[in-house]
Amino acid sequence: MTRLHFQQNLKEVKHKVLRMGSLVEVIVDKAVTSLKEQNLELAKTIVEEDDKIDAMDLEIEMDCMKLLALQQPLAKDLRTIATALKIITDLERMGDHAVNISKITLEIGKEPLIKPLIDIPRMAKIAQEMIRLSLDAFVKEDIELAKKVAQMDQEVDDIYQAIIDELLEMIVKDPSITKQATKLMFVGRYLERIADHTTNVCERIIYMVTGKLEEIN
């Protein structure tokens, strides 16, 4: 494999990671929309979408293995491949969290929601923006953008804590809602974990560019 061919293949890996991230962003949106609208048919499609993410994960991993096997990459290229492998692992887990949210939607079914869903969709929008911007930082090798995205995680954490506090207060007033309230807490937790995985992505981007692993938050 020539150096030029290697660089072209590495660029294609980056683009595949970007496409995988876009799909994750979409299913996170669908998962939360299905919950908010109690759209059970939409919730059922999430598992199928996640299967596509799993397939992309495997495809990109194989592409990276071929690059490593067919040419001895320079240090910077080696870090890029390692970062791509780490990112797809985090993206795959984000997809799993979206599936978990859709499962909760199906468990709640058409049971009336105990409260209007405002904070959960807000969390989801921030998490989606974090996914999109972190992958933008990956393609552009922009460490300042990566750091900026990672700082958004604190806002997600704050909203999550507010959700927990509100739902616990509601349970105290009306214990009969405990089951659904607990499910909604888990939804918040899954979104919080998605944001955490995005922070992991940002840390790896900084490593890719600088060669230094640092914990942002």
Backbone as a printed PyTorch tensor [residue, N CA C, xyz], in Angstrom:
tensor([[[  0.8530,  -1.1970,   0.0000],
         [  0.0000,   0.0000,   0.0000],
         [  0.8890,   1.2480,   0.0000]],

        [[  0.6760,   2.1330,  -0.9830],
         [  1.4530,   3.3660,  -1.0350],
         [  0.9920,   4.3250,   0.0560]],

        [[  1.8450,   5.3060,   0.3470],
         [  1.5170,   6.3040,   1.3690],
         [  0.2330,   7.0590,   0.9980]],

        [[  0.1090,   7.3990,  -0.2860],
         [ -1.0790,   8.1280,  -0.7430],
         [ -2.3340,   7.2800,  -0.5630]],

        [[ -2.2200,   6.0070,  -0.9370],
         [ -3.3520,   5.0920,  -0.7870],
         [ -3.7360,   4.9510,   0.6840]],

        [[ -2.7240,   4.8740,   1.5400],
         [ -2.9660,   4.7770,   2.9840],
         [ -3.7380,   6.0000,   3.4820]],

        [[ -3.3030,   7.1810,   3.0720],
         [ -3.9600,   8.4170,   3.5120],
         [ -5.4040,   8.4860,   3.0160]],

        [[ -5.6380,   8.0110,   1.8120],
         [ -7.0050,   7.9910,   1.2710],
         [ -7.8940,   7.0490,   2.0850]],

        [[ -7.3460,   5.9000,   2.4360],
         [ -8.1080,   4.9350,   3.2360],
         [ -8.3700,   5.4550,   4.6420]],

        [[ -7.3880,   6.1470,   5.1980],
         [ -7.5580,   6.7200,   6.5370],
         [ -8.6350,   7.8080,   6.5150]],

        [[ -8.6470,   8.5890,   5.4480],
         [ -9.6770,   9.6180,   5.2910],
         [-11.0580,   8.9850,   5.1950]],

        [[-11.1600,   7.8580,   4.5010],
         [-12.4350,   7.1540,   4.3750],
         [-12.9010,   6.6190,   5.7280]],

        [[-11.9610,   6.1510,   6.5470],
         [-12.3030,   5.7040,   7.9030],
         [-12.9140,   6.8560,   8.6920]],

        [[-12.2990,   8.0240,   8.5870],
         [-12.8290,   9.2000,   9.2900],
         [-14.2590,   9.4980,   8.8470]],

        [[-14.4940,   9.4190,   7.5510],
         [-15.8360,   9.7070,   7.0310],
         [-16.8540,   8.6650,   7.4970]],

        [[-16.4250,   7.4170,   7.6020],
         [-17.3190,   6.3720,   8.1030],
         [-17.6630,   6.6120,   9.5750]],

        [[-16.6750,   7.0440,  10.3480],
         [-16.9290,   7.3780,  11.7580],
         [-17.9510,   8.5070,  11.8380]],

        [[-17.8020,   9.4860,  10.9510],
         [-18.7370,  10.6120,  10.9090],
         [-20.1510,  10.1340,  10.5960]],

        [[-20.2870,   9.2210,   9.6390],
         [-21.6090,   8.6920,   9.2780],
         [-22.2080,   7.8840,  10.4290]],

        [[-21.3670,   7.1170,  11.1020],
         [-21.8410,   6.3450,  12.2520],
         [-22.3430,   7.2810,  13.3480]],

        [[-21.5950,   8.3630,  13.5880],
         [-22.0090,   9.3360,  14.5980],
         [-23.3200,  10.0120,  14.2450]],

        [[-23.5120,  10.3040,  12.9540],
         [-24.7640,  10.9270,  12.5120],
         [-25.9460,  10.0060,  12.7710]],

        [[-25.7450,   8.7120,  12.5560],
         [-26.8120,   7.7420,  12.8020],
         [-27.1260,   7.6470,  14.2920]],

        [[-26.0890,   7.6990,  15.1180],
         [-26.3050,   7.6840,  16.5730],
         [-27.1020,   8.9100,  16.9940]],

        [[-26.7350,  10.0570,  16.4520],
         [-27.4510,  11.2980,  16.7660],
         [-28.9320,  11.1650,  16.4130]],

        [[-29.2170,  10.5530,  15.2760],
         [-30.5990,  10.3700,  14.8240],
         [-31.3720,   9.4530,  15.7600]],

        [[-30.7640,   8.3290,  16.1830],
         [-31.5490,   7.3970,  17.0040],
         [-31.7350,   7.9160,  18.4290]],

        [[-30.8130,   8.7510,  18.9030],
         [-31.0290,   9.3870,  20.2070],
         [-32.2540,  10.2920,  20.1210]],

        [[-32.3330,  11.0510,  19.0270],
         [-33.4860,  11.9320,  18.8200],
         [-34.7770,  11.1220,  18.7110]],

        [[-34.7450,  10.0420,  17.9350],
         [-35.9400,   9.2050,  17.7670],
         [-36.3650,   8.5640,  19.0890]],

        [[-35.3820,   8.1230,  19.8660],
         [-35.6960,   7.4530,  21.1330],
         [-36.4280,   8.3890,  22.0810]],

        [[-35.9200,   9.6150,  22.2030],
         [-36.5500,  10.5730,  23.1180],
         [-37.8800,  11.0640,  22.5540]],

        [[-37.9610,  11.2510,  21.2440],
         [-39.2260,  11.6440,  20.6150],
         [-40.2870,  10.5700,  20.8350]],

        [[-39.8900,   9.3060,  20.7050],
         [-40.8550,   8.2130,  20.9000],
         [-41.4000,   8.2140,  22.3220]],

        [[-40.5370,   8.5700,  23.2810],
         [-40.9850,   8.6410,  24.6780],
         [-41.9190,   9.8280,  24.8840]],

        [[-41.4960,  10.9830,  24.4060],
         [-42.2850,  12.2040,  24.6050],
         [-43.6680,  12.0860,  23.9720]],

        [[-43.7140,  11.4960,  22.7800],
         [-44.9840,  11.3720,  22.0520],
         [-45.6780,  10.0440,  22.3270]],

        [[-45.0260,   9.1950,  23.1290],
         [-45.5190,   7.8370,  23.4070],
         [-45.8650,   7.1170,  22.1000]],

        [[-44.9190,   7.2430,  21.1780],
         [-45.0490,   6.6360,  19.8490],
         [-44.3710,   5.2630,  19.8840]],

        [[-45.1530,   4.2340,  20.1280],
         [-44.5970,   2.8970,  20.3180],
         [-44.0340,   2.3170,  19.0250]],

        [[-44.6260,   2.6600,  17.9020],
         [-44.1210,   2.1600,  16.6170],
         [-42.7350,   2.7340,  16.3300]],

        [[-42.5610,   4.0160,  16.6380],
         [-41.2470,   4.6380,  16.4530],
         [-40.2200,   3.9900,  17.3750]],

        [[-40.6220,   3.7270,  18.6050],
         [-39.7110,   3.0980,  19.5720],
         [-39.2250,   1.7430,  19.0700]],

        [[-40.1000,   1.0100,  18.4150],
         [-39.7380,  -0.3290,  17.9220],
         [-38.6900,  -0.2740,  16.8100]],

        [[-38.6180,   0.8530,  16.1030],
         [-37.6480,   0.9600,  15.0020],
         [-36.2270,   1.2010,  15.5030]],

        [[-36.0910,   1.6130,  16.7530],
         [-34.7710,   1.9750,  17.2820],
         [-33.8230,   0.7780,  17.2880]],

        [[-34.3320,  -0.3860,  17.6340],
         [-33.4880,  -1.5880,  17.6800],
         [-32.9150,  -1.8860,  16.2960]],

        [[-33.7430,  -1.7370,  15.2590],
         [-33.2740,  -1.9650,  13.8910],
         [-32.1840,  -0.9650,  13.5200]],

        [[-32.3690,   0.2920,  13.9200],
         [-31.3700,   1.3220,  13.6440],
         [-30.0660,   0.9970,  14.3710]],

        [[-30.1850,   0.4890,  15.6000],
         [-28.9870,   0.1540,  16.3720],
         [-28.2190,  -0.9930,  15.7260]],

        [[-28.9290,  -1.9040,  15.0770],
         [-28.2560,  -2.9910,  14.3540],
         [-27.3480,  -2.4250,  13.2600]],

        [[-27.7860,  -1.3430,  12.6220],
         [-26.9610,  -0.6860,  11.5970],
         [-25.7020,  -0.0980,  12.2270]],

        [[-25.8640,   0.4780,  13.4100],
         [-24.7170,   1.0490,  14.1210],
         [-23.7200,  -0.0490,  14.4830]],

        [[-24.2330,  -1.1770,  14.9610],
         [-23.3630,  -2.3070,  15.3070],
         [-22.5940,  -2.7990,  14.0810]],

        [[-23.2710,  -2.8320,  12.9380],
         [-22.6240,  -3.2780,  11.6960],
         [-21.5320,  -2.2990,  11.2670]],

        [[-21.8070,  -1.0010,  11.4170],
         [-20.8100,   0.0110,  11.0710],
         [-19.6120,  -0.0740,  12.0060]],

        [[-19.8690,  -0.3360,  13.2710],
         [-18.8050,  -0.5000,  14.2590],
         [-17.8350,  -1.5890,  13.7980]],

        [[-18.3800,  -2.7230,  13.4100],
         [-17.5600,  -3.8540,  12.9660],
         [-16.8150,  -3.5260,  11.6750]],

        [[-17.5020,  -2.8650,  10.7430],
         [-16.8840,  -2.5180,   9.4570],
         [-15.6950,  -1.5820,   9.6500]],

        [[-15.8770,  -0.5570,  10.4790],
         [-14.8000,   0.4090,  10.7140],
         [-13.6400,  -0.2490,  11.4570]],

        [[-13.9640,  -1.1130,  12.3990],
         [-12.9110,  -1.8300,  13.1270],
         [-12.0600,  -2.6600,  12.1580]],

        [[-12.7110,  -3.3420,  11.2260],
         [-11.9850,  -4.1450,  10.2360],
         [-11.1270,  -3.2530,   9.3390]],

        [[-11.6590,  -2.0990,   8.9460],
         [-10.8910,  -1.1500,   8.1280],
         [ -9.6260,  -0.7060,   8.8610]],

        [[ -9.7730,  -0.4260,  10.1500],
         [ -8.6240,   0.0110,  10.9530],
         [ -7.5860,  -1.1010,  11.0800]],

        [[ -8.0470,  -2.3230,  11.2580],
         [ -7.1290,  -3.4600,  11.3670],
         [ -6.3360,  -3.6480,  10.0700]],

        [[ -7.0020,  -3.4550,   8.9330],
         [ -6.3250,  -3.5770,   7.6380],
         [ -5.2490,  -2.5050,   7.4930]],

        [[ -5.5640,  -1.2810,   7.9190],
         [ -4.5820,  -0.1970,   7.8380],
         [ -3.3570,  -0.5100,   8.6850]],

        [[ -3.5910,  -1.0790,   9.8490],
         [ -2.4810,  -1.4250,  10.7350],
         [ -1.6570,  -2.5800,  10.1700]],

        [[ -2.3300,  -3.5030,   9.5060],
         [ -1.6490,  -4.7020,   9.0040],
         [ -0.8600,  -4.4450,   7.7230]],

        [[ -1.3810,  -3.5640,   6.8780],
         [ -0.7970,  -3.3870,   5.5510],
         [  0.2880,  -2.3220,   5.4860]],

        [[  0.3650,  -1.4760,   6.5100],
         [  1.4110,  -0.4540,   6.5110],
         [  1.7530,  -0.0890,   7.9430]],

        [[  3.0160,   0.2400,   8.1610],
         [  3.4300,   0.6920,   9.4880],
         [  3.1450,   2.1900,   9.5760]],

        [[  2.0610,   2.5790,  10.2550],
         [  1.6850,   3.9960,  10.2820],
         [  2.6780,   4.8390,  11.0780]],

        [[  2.7950,   6.1000,  10.6880],
         [  3.5550,   7.0560,  11.4860],
         [  2.8260,   7.2700,  12.8070]],

        [[  3.5350,   7.8630,  13.7730],
         [  2.9640,   8.0240,  15.1200],
         [  1.6190,   8.7410,  15.0890]],

        [[  1.5250,   9.8140,  14.3140],
         [  0.2800,  10.5910,  14.2510],
         [ -0.8430,   9.7590,  13.6310]],

        [[ -0.5220,   9.0390,  12.5690],
         [ -1.5310,   8.1920,  11.9290],
         [ -1.9650,   7.0590,  12.8510]],

        [[ -1.0150,   6.5290,  13.6030],
         [ -1.3300,   5.4610,  14.5520],
         [ -2.3050,   5.9650,  15.6140]],

        [[ -2.0860,   7.2030,  16.0740],
         [ -2.9970,   7.7960,  17.0680],
         [ -4.3800,   8.0330,  16.4620]],

        [[ -4.4220,   8.4060,  15.1910],
         [ -5.7110,   8.6210,  14.5220],
         [ -6.4970,   7.3180,  14.4360]],

        [[ -5.8150,   6.2360,  14.0800],
         [ -6.4800,   4.9290,  14.0020],
         [ -6.9600,   4.4940,  15.3810]],

        [[ -6.0960,   4.6680,  16.3870],
         [ -6.4710,   4.2990,  17.7590],
         [ -7.6590,   5.1200,  18.2360]],

        [[ -7.6820,   6.3970,  17.8650],
         [ -8.7900,   7.2790,  18.2500],
         [-10.0820,   6.8520,  17.5610]],

        [[ -9.9900,   6.5080,  16.2900],
         [-11.1810,   6.0420,  15.5590],
         [-11.7550,   4.7950,  16.2210]],

        [[-10.8920,   3.8720,  16.6210],
         [-11.3480,   2.6470,  17.2870],
         [-12.0350,   2.9580,  18.6120]],

        [[-11.4840,   3.9220,  19.3450],
         [-12.0860,   4.2980,  20.6320],
         [-13.4160,   5.0120,  20.4130]],

        [[-13.4720,   5.8880,  19.4220],
         [-14.7020,   6.6370,  19.1530],
         [-15.8430,   5.6980,  18.7750]],

        [[-15.5710,   4.7240,  17.9060],
         [-16.6700,   3.8410,  17.4870],
         [-17.1770,   2.9870,  18.6510]],

        [[-16.2920,   2.6820,  19.5910],
         [-16.7330,   1.9580,  20.7930],
         [-17.6920,   2.8170,  21.6020]],

        [[-17.3410,   4.0950,  21.7680],
         [-18.2220,   5.0060,  22.5060],
         [-19.5330,   5.2280,  21.7560]],

        [[-19.4630,   5.3610,  20.4400],
         [-20.6830,   5.5570,  19.6500],
         [-21.6010,   4.3430,  19.7470]],

        [[-21.0090,   3.1570,  19.7120],
         [-21.8150,   1.9360,  19.8130],
         [-22.5480,   1.8850,  21.1500]],

        [[-21.8730,   2.3150,  22.2020],
         [-22.5070,   2.3230,  23.5240],
         [-23.6000,   3.3830,  23.6100]],

        [[-23.3880,   4.5120,  22.9410],
         [-24.4460,   5.5270,  22.8920],
         [-25.6960,   4.9510,  22.2270]],

        [[-25.4780,   4.1980,  21.1550],
         [-26.6020,   3.5480,  20.4830],
         [-27.3350,   2.6000,  21.4070]],

        [[-26.5800,   1.8670,  22.2170],
         [-27.1970,   0.9600,  23.1930],
         [-28.0540,   1.7230,  24.1950]],

        [[-27.5750,   2.8940,  24.6100],
         [-28.3570,   3.7080,  25.5580],
         [-29.6500,   4.1990,  24.9070]],

        [[-29.5900,   4.5380,  23.6190],
         [-30.8050,   4.9500,  22.9000],
         [-31.8040,   3.7940,  22.8510]],

        [[-31.3010,   2.5810,  22.6380],
         [-32.1650,   1.3950,  22.6540],
         [-32.8150,   1.2330,  24.0220]],

        [[-32.0370,   1.4420,  25.0750],
         [-32.5850,   1.3260,  26.4330],
         [-33.7100,   2.3300,  26.6750]],

        [[-33.5570,   3.5350,  26.1270],
         [-34.6130,   4.5460,  26.2560],
         [-35.8720,   4.0780,  25.5210]],

        [[-35.6890,   3.5230,  24.3310],
         [-36.8530,   3.0530,  23.5620],
         [-37.5510,   1.8960,  24.2740]],

        [[-36.7850,   1.0660,  24.9750],
         [-37.3890,  -0.0310,  25.7370],
         [-38.2500,   0.5100,  26.8750]],

        [[-37.7840,   1.5990,  27.4920],
         [-38.5830,   2.2230,  28.5490],
         [-39.8700,   2.8000,  27.9630]],

        [[-39.7730,   3.3920,  26.7770],
         [-40.9750,   3.8890,  26.0940],
         [-41.9950,   2.7690,  25.9280]],

        [[-41.5190,   1.6070,  25.5030],
         [-42.4180,   0.4640,  25.3010],
         [-42.9710,  -0.0540,  26.6210]],

        [[-42.1740,   0.0170,  27.6810],
         [-42.6470,  -0.4260,  28.9990],
         [-43.7400,   0.4990,  29.5320]],

        [[-43.5570,   1.7990,  29.3340],
         [-44.5670,   2.7650,  29.7910],
         [-45.8220,   2.6570,  28.9270]],

        [[-45.6070,   2.3980,  27.6400],
         [-46.7360,   2.2330,  26.7290],
         [-47.5860,   3.4870,  26.6370]],

        [[-48.8830,   3.3190,  26.7480],
         [-49.8110,   4.4470,  26.6530],
         [-50.2530,   4.9480,  28.0350]],

        [[-49.5890,   4.4660,  29.0580],
         [-49.8880,   4.9490,  30.4110],
         [-49.6280,   6.4560,  30.4690]],

        [[-50.5600,   7.2500,  30.9990],
         [-50.3550,   8.7020,  31.0380],
         [-49.0420,   9.0630,  31.7350]],

        [[-48.2950,   9.9750,  31.1350],
         [-47.0390,  10.4050,  31.7420],
         [-47.3230,  11.2030,  33.0080]],

        [[-46.4790,  11.0140,  34.0110],
         [-46.7160,  11.6610,  35.3090],
         [-46.3860,  13.1440,  35.2780]],

        [[-45.6830,  13.5900,  34.2320],
         [-45.3540,  15.0090,  34.0900],
         [-45.0300,  15.2910,  32.6260]],

        [[-45.1950,  16.5460,  32.2090],
         [-44.7660,  16.9020,  30.8550],
         [-43.2520,  16.7240,  30.7410]],

        [[-42.8040,  16.1640,  29.6440],
         [-41.3650,  15.9500,  29.4710],
         [-40.7340,  17.1900,  28.8430]],

        [[-40.0380,  17.9310,  29.6710],
         [-39.3670,  19.1550,  29.2220],
         [-37.8510,  19.0090,  29.3500]],

        [[-37.3970,  18.6340,  30.5420],
         [-35.9570,  18.5330,  30.7930],
         [-35.3050,  17.3790,  30.0370]],

        [[-36.0010,  16.2540,  29.9070],
         [-35.4190,  15.1100,  29.1920],
         [-35.1500,  15.4510,  27.7210]],

        [[-36.1170,  16.0330,  26.9800],
         [-35.8050,  16.4450,  25.6050],
         [-34.6870,  17.4890,  25.5470]],

        [[-34.6270,  18.3690,  26.5660],
         [-33.5580,  19.3810,  26.5970],
         [-32.1930,  18.7110,  26.7560]],

        [[-32.1330,  17.7290,  27.6400],
         [-30.8980,  16.9490,  27.7920],
         [-30.5070,  16.2900,  26.4760]],

        [[-31.4930,  15.7150,  25.8090],
         [-31.2290,  14.9990,  24.5560],
         [-30.6750,  15.9340,  23.4910]],

        [[-31.2280,  17.1440,  23.3960],
         [-30.7630,  18.1020,  22.3930],
         [-29.3020,  18.4720,  22.6300]],

        [[-28.9450,  18.6740,  23.9020],
         [-27.5490,  19.0040,  24.2190],
         [-26.6460,  17.8240,  23.8880]],

        [[-27.0790,  16.6230,  24.2550],
         [-26.2860,  15.4220,  23.9750],
         [-26.0890,  15.2420,  22.4650]],

        [[-27.1520,  15.4740,  21.6970],
         [-27.0510,  15.3630,  20.2390],
         [-26.0640,  16.3830,  19.6770]],

        [[-26.1240,  17.6010,  20.1980],
         [-25.1950,  18.6380,  19.7330],
         [-23.7600,  18.2670,  20.0930]],

        [[-23.5810,  17.6770,  21.2730],
         [-22.2470,  17.2330,  21.6830],
         [-21.7090,  16.1670,  20.7270]],

        [[-22.5660,  15.2290,  20.3370],
         [-22.1390,  14.1840,  19.3950],
         [-21.6940,  14.8160,  18.0780]],

        [[-22.5510,  15.6990,  17.5510],
         [-22.2680,  16.3160,  16.2430],
         [-20.9800,  17.1330,  16.2770]],

        [[-20.8260,  17.9640,  17.3070],
         [-19.6550,  18.8380,  17.3880],
         [-18.3760,  18.0600,  17.6840]],

        [[-18.4900,  17.0030,  18.4770],
         [-17.2890,  16.2140,  18.7830],
         [-16.7550,  15.5330,  17.5240]],

        [[-17.6590,  15.0640,  16.6720],
         [-17.2210,  14.4240,  15.4330],
         [-16.6840,  15.4510,  14.4430]],

        [[-17.2260,  16.6540,  14.5020],
         [-16.6900,  17.7570,  13.7090],
         [-15.2510,  18.0360,  14.1460]],

        [[-15.0430,  18.0290,  15.4680],
         [-13.6960,  18.2450,  16.0150],
         [-12.7490,  17.1270,  15.5910]],

        [[-13.2660,  15.9050,  15.5170],
         [-12.4520,  14.7580,  15.0980],
         [-11.9710,  14.9280,  13.6590]],

        [[-12.8820,  15.2450,  12.7650],
         [-12.5310,  15.3810,  11.3540],
         [-11.5920,  16.5690,  11.1350]],

        [[-11.8450,  17.6700,  11.8420],
         [-11.0380,  18.8860,  11.6710],
         [ -9.7930,  18.9000,  12.5540]],

        [[ -9.6890,  17.9090,  13.4530],
         [ -8.5780,  17.8400,  14.4130],
         [ -8.5000,  19.1390,  15.2230]],

        [[ -9.6500,  19.5620,  15.7030],
         [ -9.7950,  20.8410,  16.4080],
         [ -9.8740,  20.5840,  17.9130]],

        [[ -8.7520,  20.7630,  18.6190],
         [ -8.7490,  20.4450,  20.0550],
         [ -9.5050,  21.4890,  20.8740]],

        [[ -9.5550,  22.7270,  20.3980],
         [-10.3000,  23.7530,  21.1360],
         [-11.7940,  23.4500,  21.0940]],

        [[-12.2720,  23.0080,  19.9500],
         [-13.6800,  22.6250,  19.8430],
         [-13.9480,  21.4060,  20.7180]],

        [[-13.0200,  20.4630,  20.7330],
         [-13.1790,  19.2700,  21.5690],
         [-13.3110,  19.6510,  23.0420]],

        [[-12.4870,  20.5910,  23.4820],
         [-12.5550,  21.0400,  24.8830],
         [-13.8790,  21.7550,  25.1640]],

        [[-14.3250,  22.5470,  24.1990],
         [-15.5890,  23.2710,  24.3570],
         [-16.7610,  22.3000,  24.4770]],

        [[-16.7530,  21.2680,  23.6530],
         [-17.8250,  20.2670,  23.6850],
         [-17.8320,  19.5420,  25.0250]],

        [[-16.6560,  19.1750,  25.5060],
         [-16.5640,  18.4460,  26.7760],
         [-17.1320,  19.2600,  27.9340]],

        [[-16.9780,  20.5810,  27.8620],
         [-17.5040,  21.4260,  28.9360],
         [-19.0350,  21.4370,  28.9560]],

        [[-19.6550,  21.0930,  27.8290],
         [-21.1200,  21.0380,  27.7690],
         [-21.6800,  19.9170,  28.6400]],

        [[-20.8220,  18.9730,  28.9930],
         [-21.2550,  17.8390,  29.8150],
         [-21.7930,  18.2940,  31.1690]],

        [[-21.2480,  19.3850,  31.6890],
         [-21.6920,  19.8710,  32.9960],
         [-23.1520,  20.2980,  32.9640]],

        [[-23.5750,  20.9080,  31.8550],
         [-24.9760,  21.3230,  31.7320],
         [-25.8970,  20.1020,  31.7260]],

        [[-25.4680,  19.0440,  31.0480],
         [-26.2410,  17.7960,  31.0370],
         [-26.3370,  17.2240,  32.4470]],

        [[-25.2150,  17.2280,  33.1640],
         [-25.2060,  16.7210,  34.5450],
         [-26.1570,  17.5180,  35.4340]],

        [[-26.1600,  18.8370,  35.2500],
         [-27.0230,  19.7040,  36.0700],
         [-28.5040,  19.4230,  35.8010]],

        [[-28.8520,  19.2530,  34.5310],
         [-30.2490,  18.9540,  34.1880],
         [-30.6410,  17.5930,  34.7490]],

        [[-29.7400,  16.6340,  34.6390],
         [-30.0110,  15.2870,  35.1650],
         [-30.2830,  15.3380,  36.6620]],

        [[-29.4760,  16.0860,  37.3860],
         [-29.6850,  16.1940,  38.8330],
         [-31.0160,  16.8630,  39.1440]],

        [[-31.3870,  17.8680,  38.3430],
         [-32.6750,  18.5460,  38.5330],
         [-33.8340,  17.5760,  38.2960]],

        [[-33.6920,  16.6970,  37.3030],
         [-34.7250,  15.6860,  37.0230],
         [-34.8760,  14.7460,  38.2100]],

        [[-33.7550,  14.2740,  38.7320],
         [-33.7780,  13.3680,  39.8870],
         [-34.4620,  14.0360,  41.0740]],

        [[-34.0610,  15.2750,  41.3520],
         [-34.6240,  15.9990,  42.5020],
         [-36.1320,  16.1690,  42.3590]],

        [[-36.5710,  16.5510,  41.1580],
         [-38.0040,  16.7760,  40.9320],
         [-38.7980,  15.4780,  41.0720]],

        [[-38.2860,  14.4010,  40.4800],
         [-39.0130,  13.1280,  40.5220],
         [-39.0580,  12.5490,  41.9350]],

        [[-37.9860,  12.7030,  42.6850],
         [-37.9910,  12.2250,  44.0760],
         [-39.0120,  12.9940,  44.9070]],

        [[-39.0940,  14.2830,  44.6530],
         [-40.0800,  15.1160,  45.3590],
         [-41.4990,  14.6770,  45.0000]],

        [[-41.7180,  14.3380,  43.7370],
         [-43.0360,  13.8740,  43.3000],
         [-43.3860,  12.5300,  43.9320]],

        [[-42.3860,  11.6560,  44.0700],
         [-42.6200,  10.3440,  44.6860],
         [-43.0270,  10.4900,  46.1440]],

        [[-42.3790,  11.4150,  46.8370],
         [-42.7180,  11.6540,  48.2470],
         [-44.1770,  12.0770,  48.3750]],

        [[-44.6240,  12.9190,  47.4460],
         [-46.0030,  13.4050,  47.4880],
         [-47.0090,  12.3410,  47.0390]],

        [[-46.5810,  11.4810,  46.1090],
         [-47.4950,  10.4660,  45.5710],
         [-46.7150,   9.1830,  45.2490]],

        [[-46.5660,   8.2850,  46.2210],
         [-45.7860,   7.0530,  46.0200],
         [-46.3020,   6.1610,  44.8880]],

        [[-47.5470,   6.3520,  44.4710],
         [-48.1070,   5.4960,  43.4150],
         [-47.4070,   5.7000,  42.0660]],

        [[-46.6900,   6.8130,  41.9190],
         [-46.0130,   7.0970,  40.6440],
         [-44.5810,   6.5660,  40.6220]],

        [[-44.1780,   5.8890,  41.6870],
         [-42.7780,   5.4720,  41.8390],
         [-42.2500,   4.7010,  40.6340]],

        [[-43.0400,   3.7700,  40.1250],
         [-42.5700,   2.9130,  39.0300],
         [-42.2160,   3.7300,  37.7890]],

        [[-43.1450,   4.5990,  37.3580],
         [-42.8570,   5.3930,  36.1610],
         [-41.7620,   6.4190,  36.4340]],

        [[-41.7880,   7.0110,  37.6230],
         [-40.7650,   8.0020,  37.9650],
         [-39.3720,   7.3850,  37.8940]],

        [[-39.2550,   6.1640,  38.3680],
         [-37.9660,   5.4630,  38.3240],
         [-37.5190,   5.2380,  36.8870]],

        [[-38.4670,   4.8830,  36.0280],
         [-38.1380,   4.6840,  34.6090],
         [-37.6340,   5.9860,  33.9830]],

        [[-38.2770,   7.0980,  34.3290],
         [-37.8480,   8.3890,  33.7860],
         [-36.4690,   8.7790,  34.3130]],

        [[-36.1780,   8.3990,  35.5540],
         [-34.8310,   8.6290,  36.0920],
         [-33.7950,   7.8760,  35.2670]],

        [[-34.1400,   6.6530,  34.8740],
         [-33.2240,   5.8590,  34.0580],
         [-33.0120,   6.5000,  32.6920]],

        [[-34.0640,   7.0820,  32.1290],
         [-33.9160,   7.7850,  30.8510],
         [-32.9000,   8.9140,  31.0010]],

        [[-33.0490,   9.6870,  32.0760],
         [-32.0920,  10.7520,  32.3500],
         [-30.6820,  10.2110,  32.4910]],

        [[-30.5620,   9.0820,  33.1670],
         [-29.2490,   8.4580,  33.3650],
         [-28.6380,   8.0340,  32.0320]],

        [[-29.4460,   7.4690,  31.1440],
         [-28.9240,   7.0440,  29.8420],
         [-28.4340,   8.2470,  29.0280]],

        [[-29.1710,   9.3500,  29.0850],
         [-28.7450,  10.5560,  28.3730],
         [-27.4710,  11.1320,  28.9830]],

        [[-27.3820,  11.0600,  30.2960],
         [-26.1740,  11.5320,  30.9860],
         [-24.9710,  10.6910,  30.5760]],

        [[-25.1710,   9.3920,  30.4120],
         [-24.0920,   8.4990,  29.9830],
         [-23.6870,   8.7850,  28.5330]],

        [[-24.6590,   9.1170,  27.6880],
         [-24.3390,   9.4770,  26.3020],
         [-23.4140,  10.6880,  26.2770]],

        [[-23.7300,  11.6900,  27.1050],
         [-22.8730,  12.8750,  27.1930],
         [-21.4860,  12.5050,  27.7130]],

        [[-21.4230,  11.5840,  28.6710],
         [-20.1290,  11.1320,  29.1970],
         [-19.2930,  10.4660,  28.1070]],

        [[-19.9400,   9.6460,  27.2990],
         [-19.2140,   8.9870,  26.2030],
         [-18.6900,  10.0190,  25.2040]],

        [[-19.4640,  11.0820,  24.9910],
         [-19.0140,  12.1360,  24.0850],
         [-17.7950,  12.8430,  24.6540]],

        [[-17.7730,  13.0260,  25.9660],
         [-16.5960,  13.6010,  26.6170],
         [-15.3790,  12.6990,  26.4090]],

        [[-15.5820,  11.3910,  26.4880],
         [-14.4920,  10.4480,  26.2000],
         [-13.9480,  10.6600,  24.7900]],

        [[-14.8650,  10.8590,  23.8480],
         [-14.4720,  11.1090,  22.4590],
         [-13.5890,  12.3510,  22.3790]],

        [[-13.9920,  13.3960,  23.0800],
         [-13.2340,  14.6540,  23.0580],
         [-11.8320,  14.4760,  23.6330]],

        [[-11.7270,  13.7140,  24.7010],
         [-10.4160,  13.4550,  25.2980],
         [ -9.5130,  12.7130,  24.3240]],

        [[-10.0930,  11.7880,  23.5730],
         [ -9.3090,  11.0260,  22.5980],
         [ -8.8800,  11.8910,  21.4120]],

        [[ -9.7130,  12.8580,  21.0550],
         [ -9.3500,  13.7700,  19.9650],
         [ -8.1220,  14.5830,  20.3550]],

        [[ -8.1060,  15.0500,  21.5930],
         [ -6.9490,  15.8090,  22.0830],
         [ -5.6970,  14.9330,  22.0480]],

        [[ -5.8470,  13.6740,  22.4510],
         [ -4.7260,  12.7270,  22.3910],
         [ -4.2670,  12.5280,  20.9430]],

        [[ -5.2120,  12.4030,  20.0380],
         [ -4.8820,  12.1950,  18.6270],
         [ -4.0050,  13.3210,  18.0920]],

        [[ -4.3440,  14.5570,  18.4650],
         [ -3.6330,  15.7230,  17.9350],
         [ -2.3220,  15.9780,  18.6690]],

        [[ -2.3470,  15.8540,  20.0030],
         [ -1.1850,  16.2540,  20.8150],
         [ -0.3030,  15.0910,  21.2600]],

        [[ -0.8680,  13.8880,  21.2700],
         [ -0.1200,  12.7470,  21.7900],
         [ -0.1870,  12.6340,  23.2960]],

        [[ -1.0120,  13.4870,  23.9210],
         [ -1.1320,  13.4760,  25.3840],
         [ -2.5630,  13.1410,  25.8000]],

        [[ -2.6900,  12.1860,  26.7050],
         [ -3.9980,  11.8490,  27.2610],
         [ -4.2650,  12.7360,  28.4570]],

        [[ -5.3620,  13.4700,  28.4270],
         [ -5.7130,  14.3070,  29.5660],
         [ -7.2040,  14.2150,  29.8420]],

        [[ -7.5390,  14.2370,  31.1300],
         [ -8.9430,  14.1840,  31.5230],
         [ -9.4790,  15.5990,  31.5500]],

        [[-10.5350,  15.8430,  30.7740],
         [-11.0440,  17.2140,  30.6450],
         [-11.8770,  17.6060,  31.8500]],

        [[-12.8120,  16.7280,  32.2400],
         [-13.6790,  17.0440,  33.3780],
         [-13.2170,  16.2520,  34.5860]]])
